[in-house]
Amino acid sequence: AKALGELNTEETCWWFTKLGLQKYIPFIRGANLRGSHIASIDLEILDLLHVSTPEERECLLSAVYRELHPPDTTTQELDTLLGRKTIGSYNVEKFTAALVNLKEISSKVENREQADPSHSVCNQNQQMDLENKEDKRRDLSQQVDRLQKVIYQVQGLHQSLASFCAELRDTDAEADVEGMCLGDTVVGLQQTERKRTEKELLVGGLRQRLSSLRAHTSGQRQKYESPIEVHLFDKMKLDCQIFMEEINIIFLNQQMARLKSAHQICKVKARDNMTSCTLGQLLSHQPPAVLLAIQETATAGTYGFRVQLKEGSGLVVVDVGNSKLCVNDRLVEVNGVSVVDYREEELKPLLSCQSCLIVVLRRP
């Protein structure tokens, strides 16, 4: 049977009917009262029910009390002494005698417990069992919380892996390197090499962290023997990071191979152009002129000089800035790449590195 506090409105109406108080059912339904309201009965509830007579109040309150405090041996003996089993008014003399007798019964129970120490030991054992069960329940609850946290973290890790795979699918693995000039391939090789070196250093650091974490958690498991592996998610996260960075390195290696192939093709074309180039194309019609090799270093990522394409002269220095060049120097080579027939925008990739060796044609 349900406890009073668990009854819904209809079940509460049935409970009142069993008490013979069915006339209050309309008020119960009107106020939508449940068993929990009756169990915590107070003057406000009594007013809602319109309980007016003392007998009916006694009947209702006694029934609520019996529901909340089921009768034990002592209260049953008290009811016997009161000479009643049902609700009704008490005889004052019987009630007084019952209280005296109840006090004697309580004294006998206390004396029996004091005379029988095993009873006290039994209670202590029961209390210890309850405490142990509570500790186990608390520990299991904490483990469930930790597992739920790991599950949420793994879900987040799965989402990041799915995003990474989507990015790989969107990446043009076979990027078109045709049409790149020699300067573009040089810059592309330098940038790709730098990225690959950074990724390799990152993977090395991640592997070192993972090894240290595994050694640490192995000692932790031996010490505590936890059912949940220590730092499980941290190791999974490091494994996934290493996996993704190694995939990136593979893509960078493929890009390096394509750029090297394009670079070799461009070098052959540049060599062919240099072979077919005559001195008349290089030399000024106002000799004498000399070829000079000048080492330039970028300041704050840029070079100080500025060149301009002039008809019949190629790229000519028009502003020297803080460089070692001179105005009207004609650019011939930059880092071994012929720029005799280059335009200004084609020169920019060759000047993206920190330093470069420039060969110029200068008239004294």
Residue, then its C-alpha position, 0 to 999 in steps of 0.5 A: a500500500k502507498a504511504l499517505g504522502e504518495l497518494n494522488t487526489e483520487e486516492t486521497c478521496w478514497w482514504f477520507t472515505k475509509l475514515g468516514l469523512q467522505k463529506y469533505i471530498p468536494f473540498i479535496r477535489g476543489a482544492n486539488l489536494r494530494g496526500s502530501h498536503i494531508a500529511s503536512i496538515d496545518l490550520e490552513i489545510l483544515d480551513l480548506l477542508h472546512v473541518s469544524t467539529p472537534e471530533e472530526r478534527e481528532c479523527l483526521l489528525s489521529a489518522v494522519y498521525r498513524e500514517l506517519h508513525p505506524p504503531d509499534t508494540t508500545t503504542q498497541e499496548l497503549d491502545t489496549l490500556l485505553g480500551r479502544k481500537t477505533i477513533g473516539s473520545y478518551n476517558v481521562e482516568k484511563f488515559t492517565a493510567a495508560l500514561v503511567n503504565l506506558k512509563e513503566i513499560s519504557s523503563k522496562v525496555e531501557n532496563r532490558e537493553q542495559a542488561d543485555p549488552s549484545h543488543s547494544v552491540c547489534n545496534q552498533n553493527q547495524q549502524m556500521d553496516l549502514e555507514n559502509k553502505e552509504d560510503k559505497r553508494r557515495d563512491l559509486s555515485q562519484q564513479v558514475d559522475r566521472l564516467q559521464k564526464v569522460i563520455y561528454q569529453v569523448q563526444g567532443l573529441h569525436q566531433s573534432l575528429a569528424s571536423f578534421c576529416a571533413e577538412l581533409r575531404d575539402t582539401d585539394a590534395e592534388a593542388d595545381v602547381e602547373g603555371m607556377c614560376l621558379g620564384d613561386t616554387v622556391v617560396g612554396l618549398q620554403q613555406t612547406e618545409r617550415k610547416r613540416t618542421e613545426k609539425e614534426l617538432l609538435v609531434g615529438g613534444l606530444r609523444q614525449r608528453l604521452s610517454s610521461l603521462r603513461a608512466h605517471t598513470s601506471g604508478q597511480r594505478q598500482k598505488y590506488e587500483s582505481p576501476i577507472e583508468v587514471h587520465l584516460f581522456d588525457k591519453m586519448k586526446l594526445d593520441c588523437q592530436i598525434f594522429m591528426e598532426e601525422i596526417n598533416i605531415i603526410f599531406l605536407n610531404q606530398q605537397m613538398a614532392r609536387l613543389k620539388s617536381a615543379h621547381q625542377i621543371c621551372k629550373v630547366k625552363a629558366r636554364d633554357n631561357m638563360t642559354s638563349c639569352t644574348l649579352g645584348q639583352l643584358l648589356s646596356h647600349q651605353p657601356p661600360a657596365v659591370l655585373l655585381a652580386i649584392q647580399e640584401t637582408a630584409t628589415a621588418g619583413t621588407y626590403g628597402f629598395r623599389v623596382q619598376l619595369k621599364e620598356g627595354s630595360g627590365l626591372v630597374v631600381v628606382d628607389v634604394g631606401n636603406s639597401k646597397l643598390c643604386v638607382n638605375d641598377r638592372l636586376v639580373e638574378v635573385n637567389g639564382v633565379s633569372v629575372v631578366d624578363y620578370r614583371e614586378e608581381e613575379l619578383k615579389p615571391l622571390l623577395s619573401c625570404q629573410s635575405c637574398l643574393i641579387v645580381v645587378l647590371r650597373r653602369p659606373 
